[in-house]
């Protein structure tokens, strides 16, 4: 398995009682690698401030990701810059797995359950990258660009058979 393009591991065994603040300012190489992984032209700036605090049986990760990214407009195909702002609020707990075949009760409006904590490390850099990805618009549109050039087919053409164009290609004996 390859290392994530943005990695800042935190050892939960060594956390201060009131938590540890991790500040991330991704360098050019990290931003370029993450942009390739996300399939976008560029990440101009990526900053995150995350606090990891100890919690019973695990840890809590809270913070904020702020970035300026370049995306490609789905209408004009022009690249443009956009700002991403995402909050992080996750709980990690050891042995937070569900037995196979067990019933899971999910509350769509309630808080998410804890993420499983395998080992003693939480990679807050990977979490920042994940939240950046969640903040990306799947169909980015450059400001001011609209679908104005939609052309509707004339009524006459719509009534023709789809095979009408092939009729002229048939050779008659």
N, C-alpha and C positions, 0 to 999 in steps of 0.2 A: 504494500500500500504506500502510495506517495504521500509526502507531507503536504498539508494544506498550504496554499500560497500565503496565508496570513495566520501566524501561529504565535500565541502568547500563553503558554501553559502556566497554570497556577496550582501549586500543591496545597490541597485543602488541609493537610496535616500541619502546615506551618502558618495558618491564617492568624492574624491578630484577633483579639476578642471582638473588637468593633469593626473588623473587616480590613481588607486590603484594597486600596484604590489602584487600578491598572489604567494607565493612559496610553492610548495607541494613536500614533501618527504614522500611518503606513508610508514607507519610502517608495521611490519611483519603481523599483524592481518588484516590490510586493503588489503595488497597484496595477502594474502591467500584467503580472501573472494572474491576479484576481480578475481583471477585465477579460483576459482570454478565457478563463474558466467560466465566467458568466456570459460570454458571447456578446460583449458590448465593445464599442470602439476604444473607450478609455475611462479611467477613473482619475480625475484631476486632483481630488483631495479626499482623504478618508481619515476621520478622527473619531475616536470613541473614548468615553470615560466610563469605566465599569467598576463597581464595588462588589467584591466577593466576600460574603460574611459567613461565618460558621453557623450551621443550624443543626438541630438534632438529627443525627444519622446522615449528614451531608452538608450542603451549602446552599446559599441563595445568591443569585447573580442579578444585579440591577444596574442599569446604566442607560446610556444613550449613544447612538451611532449617527454621525453627521457626515455627509459626503456630497461631492459634486461629481456627477458622472456625465459621460457623453453617450447618448443613445441615438439610434437611427430612426427617423420618423417613418411610420408605416405608410404614410400617404405620399410624401415627396421624396423619401429615401435620403433626405439631407441629415447630416449629423447635427445634434444640438445638445447644449448643456442643460442639465436639470438637477435640482437639489433633492437629496434624500434625507429624511429625518425619521429615525425609528427608535422606539424605546425597547429596552430589554428588561424582562422581569421573569426569571426562571428559577425553579427550585430543583435541586439535585439531591437524590437520596440513594443510599446504598440499598441494594436488594429491592429496588422499585420495579420489579418485573411482575408480570401476570402469568399465572400457571396456564399451560396449554389447555384449551377447552373451557377455561373459566369465563364466566359472564362478566362483561364490562359495562358499567353504568356511566354514561357520559352526559354531562350537563352542558349544553351548548352555550349557555349564558354564564356558567360558573367558571371558577378558576381552573386552569389546567392542572392536572396531576403532576407529581414530580417526575423529572427525567431520571433515568437510571444512572447512577454514578459507578462506573467500573474503574477500579483502581483509585488512585489518590490525586489525579490530575484533571482539571477542567481547563480546556483550551478556550480562553475568552477571545482570542483572535479569531478562531473559527466561528465562535458565536457572533462576533461582530460582522464577519463576512456573510454569515447566514441571514442575519437581520437586514443587511444591505441588500441581499438578493430578494428578500421578501418585500422590500420597499420599491423595487423596480417595477415600472409599469410594463405589463406584458405587451401592450399595443401602444407604444409611445407616439404621441403626436406633437410635432413642433408647434409652439404657440402661434395662432393665427392661420394655421393650415386646416382646410376643411375638405370634405368630399363634394366639391361643387361640380366637378366634371363628370358626373354620372350621366350617361347617355342611355335613354330608354329606346328600345327597338320600336319601329313604327308598327302600327296595328296590322298592316298588310303582310309584312314579313312574319309576324308572329303566327298568322293563320296558315302559312304554307307548311307543307309536309317537310319533315327533316330530310327526306330523301329527294326533294325536288331538285337540288343541285346535282345529284347523281344522274338524273334523267338525261342530261345532255352528254354524258360520257358513254352511254350505251350505244354501241354500233348496231345499226340496223342492216340486215342483209339485203 
